[in-house]
C-alpha cells in the first residue's frame, strides 16, 4: 500500500504594497503607526486534535507562517477569550430560559390541576344541592298533593252537607205544600207583595 503523500503547507499570499497616492487619507506624522494585520491564508482542513470552532481557528492561526507581532497574537487570543466568554454566557442564558420555561410549565400544570379539582368539588356540591332540592321538591309536591286531596275531601263533605240540607229542605217544603193543599190555604210569604 502506498502511503498518502503529505500535502504542502498552504502558501501565504500577500497583496502588493500600494504607494502613497494623493487620494490616500492624510497620515499625521506624530501619530504612532498602527500595525496592519498580516494577510493570512487560513488552512480550511480541520485539525484532528482540535474539537471546537474557536480552538480550530486558533490552531489554524498558529499553523500559518505568521510574521506579525505578539500584539496580533494577543489581540487574537483576547478575541478568542471574548468569544468563548460570550458563548458561555449564551449557553447559560439558554439553560436558564429552559429552566424558567420548565418552572412555568410545572406551575401552569399545578394551576390546571387545582382548577380541575376545584371545579370537580363545586360540581359535586352543586349535584348534591340539586339532589337535595329534588328531594325537597318531591316532598313538597307530595305535601301539596296531600293538601289538594284534603281540600277535595273537605269540598266533597261540604257538597254532601249542602245536598243533604237541600233534600231536607225539599222534604220540609213538600210537607208544608201538602199541608197547604189539605187545608186549602195559600202561603203568605210567597205572595206577600200581592196581598192587601
C-alpha positions in Angstrom: 0.0 0.0 0.0 1.2 3.4 -0.7 1.4 6.0 2.0 -0.5 9.2 1.3 1.6 12.0 0.2 1.9 14.8 2.7 0.3 17.9 1.4 2.5 21.0 1.0 1.8 23.8 3.6 -0.6 26.5 2.3 1.1 29.3 0.5 0.8 32.7 2.1 -0.4 35.3 -0.3 0.3 39.0 0.3 -1.1 41.9 -1.5 1.4 44.1 -3.2 2.1 47.2 -1.2 0.5 50.3 -2.7 2.4 53.5 -2.9 1.1 56.6 -1.1 -1.1 58.3 -3.6 -2.6 61.8 -3.2 -6.1 60.3 -2.7 -5.0 58.3 0.4 -6.1 59.8 3.7 -3.6 62.1 5.3 -1.5 60.5 8.0 -0.3 62.5 10.9 3.4 62.1 11.4 3.1 62.4 15.2 0.6 59.6 15.5 2.2 56.2 16.0 1.7 53.9 13.1 -0.8 51.1 13.8 0.4 47.7 12.7 -1.8 46.2 9.9 -2.9 42.6 10.4 -0.9 40.3 8.1 -2.7 38.7 5.2 -3.1 35.2 6.3 -4.4 32.2 4.4 -6.3 30.0 6.7 -6.0 26.3 6.3 -9.6 25.1 6.0 -8.7 21.5 6.7 -9.7 20.6 10.2 -7.1 19.9 12.7 -7.9 16.4 14.1 -6.7 17.3 17.6 -9.0 20.3 17.9 -12.7 20.0 18.5 -14.3 23.4 18.9 -14.5 26.0 16.1 -12.8 28.7 18.2 -9.9 26.3 19.1 -9.8 25.3 15.4 -9.4 29.0 14.4 -6.6 29.4 17.0 -4.9 26.2 15.8 -5.2 27.3 12.2 -3.9 30.7 13.1 -0.9 29.1 14.9 -0.2 26.8 11.9 0.2 29.6 9.5 3.5 31.2 8.9 2.7 34.4 10.9 5.2 37.1 10.8 3.1 39.6 12.9 3.9 41.0 16.3 2.9 39.4 19.6 0.3 42.2 19.7 -1.6 40.5 16.9 -1.4 37.2 18.8 -2.6 38.9 22.0 -5.4 40.5 20.1 -6.4 37.2 18.5 -6.3 35.4 21.9 -8.3 38.2 23.5 -10.9 37.9 20.8 -11.0 34.1 21.2 -11.4 34.5 25.0 -14.1 37.1 24.5 -15.9 34.8 22.0 -15.6 31.9 24.4 -17.0 34.0 27.3 -19.9 35.2 25.1 -20.6 31.6 24.0 -20.6 30.5 27.7 -23.0 33.4 28.6 -25.3 32.5 25.7 -25.3 28.8 26.8 -26.0 29.9 30.4 -28.8 32.2 29.2 -30.4 29.4 27.1 -30.1 27.0 30.1 -31.7 29.5 32.4 -34.5 30.2 29.9 -35.2 26.5 29.6 -35.3 26.1 33.4 -37.6 29.1 33.7 -39.8 27.6 31.0 -39.9 24.3 32.8 -40.8 26.0 36.1 -43.6 28.0 34.4 -44.9 24.7 32.8 -44.9 23.0 36.2 -46.7 25.9 37.8 -49.2 26.1 34.9 -49.8 22.3 35.3 -50.4 22.8 39.0 -52.8 25.6 38.4 -54.7 23.4 35.9 -54.9 20.6 38.4 -56.0 23.0 41.1 -58.7 24.4 38.8 -59.9 20.9 37.8 -60.1 19.8 41.4 -62.0 22.9 42.5 -64.4 22.6 39.6 -65.0 19.0 40.4 -65.7 19.8 44.1 -68.1 22.7 43.1 -69.8 20.4 40.6 -70.2 17.7 43.3 -71.6 20.3 45.7 -74.0 21.5 43.0 -75.1 18.0 42.3 -75.7 17.4 46.0 -77.7 20.6 46.2 -79.7 19.6 43.2 -80.4 16.2 44.7 -81.4 17.8 48.0 -83.6 20.2 46.0 -85.1 17.4 44.0 -85.8 15.5 47.3 -87.3 18.6 48.9 -89.3 19.3 45.7 -90.6 15.7 45.7 -91.5 16.1 49.4 -93.1 19.5 48.7 -95.0 18.1 45.7 -96.2 15.2 47.9 -97.2 17.6 50.6 -99.1 19.8 48.1 -100.8 16.7 46.6 -101.9 15.7 50.1 -103.2 19.2 50.8 -105.1 19.1 47.5 -106.6 15.7 48.3 -107.6 17.1 51.8 -109.2 20.1 50.2 -111.0 17.9 47.7 -112.2 15.7 50.6 -113.4 18.7 52.6 -115.2 20.1 49.5 -116.9 16.7 48.9 -118.0 16.7 52.5 -119.4 20.3 52.2 -121.1 19.3 49.0 -122.7 16.3 50.7 -123.8 18.5 53.6 -125.3 21.0 51.2 -127.0 18.3 49.2 -128.4 16.8 52.5 -129.6 20.2 53.6 -131.2 20.7 50.2 -133.0 17.3 50.3 -134.1 18.0 53.9 -135.4 21.4 52.9 -137.2 19.9 49.8 -138.8 17.4 52.2 -139.9 20.2 54.5 -141.3 22.2 51.6 -143.2 19.2 50.2 -144.7 18.6 53.7 -145.7 22.2 54.0 -147.1 22.3 50.5 -149.1 19.1 51.3 -150.5 20.8 54.4 -151.5 23.9 52.4 -153.2 21.7 49.9 -155.0 19.7 52.5 -156.2 22.9 54.3 -156.8 24.9 51.1 -154.7 27.8 52.4 -152.2 29.7 50.4 -148.9 30.6 51.9 -148.5 34.2 52.9 -144.8 34.7 52.3 -144.8 33.9 48.6 -147.5 36.2 47.5 -146.9 38.8 50.3 -146.5 41.6 47.8 -149.9 40.8 46.2 -151.9 40.5 49.3 -153.6 43.6 50.9 
